[in-house]
Amino acid sequence: MITLALSKGRIFDETLPLLAAAGIEVLEDPEKSRKLILPTSQPGVRVVLVRASDVPTYVQYGGADLGVTGLDTLIEHRAEWGGATGLYQPLDLHIAKCRVSVAVRADFDYANAVRQGSRLRVASKYVNIARDFFAAKGVHVDLIKLYGSMELAPLTGLADAIVDLVSTGNTLKANNLVEVERIMDISSRLVVNQASLKLKQDRIRPIIDAFAAAVAKRTSA
């Protein structure tokens, strides 16, 4: 059995065409089914639905053979495990694209605060990305880890700034926040358990190759 770990939402939806290229169709809609393990058109392949932040952990420890997860999640996972995760990362899938950015209230003078060397309170789910970014700039920050509704932090005075994923920027605008610095571009990656790749290479390698061909075809179009 080959197990693929996915999270619901955009990554799941944008992975479906790649699975189709590998001749794999997920047989149930995760938004309509209560099941956490979904069958596919290939009896030897199944999809497990996990939290986005848990995908690398499932793959690392063999709960899944493969997974699709954002670069942001991988960076945080590597930092928590000291850089050694035992994950093989063969492909940038070029899906679920967004960016990690710094955002503040529209009336907060971020540039002046940084120039004056002010110590900033920064809220983020991505504390390792934020820490590395501000350390490289020589900006002193107090990091506050949050897991959701990041936009509330500056609005309630909890933080001066947030570091969060930004796609269209519409959520920031709706909450009177502005994007002031772009930290990095993000896309989703295929990750593979290294032991699975050795033991199940004849079944996993064709999936990797099909994904690679589909990505190459789309990016060259």
C-alpha angles and dihedrals in degrees: 000000000000114000122200119194117214136165123226121257131031097358092050093048095047093046092058095079090050091051089048089055087056091050093254123130123185105229100206134049109239090210091059101033126072091207119114093197113057126196122228136205088264110071091212095054128070136172123225119201114220138156112283092242091053098055095089091047093052091049095043093054097039099254084124132020095214137011143180117226141153123267088239091060092047093052092051091046093051091049092052091050097044094253096296111104105142091233123141111214107195101162146037099209094197091223133123090027119190138127140248110236144167115244133182139176112289090243095050115102098220096168092054093046090053092045092052092049095244117173106244129207108222125189120203147144086217100063096157093052089046094047093051093046097051093040090056089052092047091239117146113227140174107217121216115193116220130170103203148003090039092171090069094065098076092036093057096040093250091123141008093222143005133218109211147140114280125193112160097354091230094121090054092050092047089056096044093252128135132208108239104170134021110217103182145332116252134205133160123270135204111238125191133194105245095219091050090051090057098041098039100028094132090060101033100045094061089054091050091047092048091050090048092050092048092049092047091050093050097044092049094049 
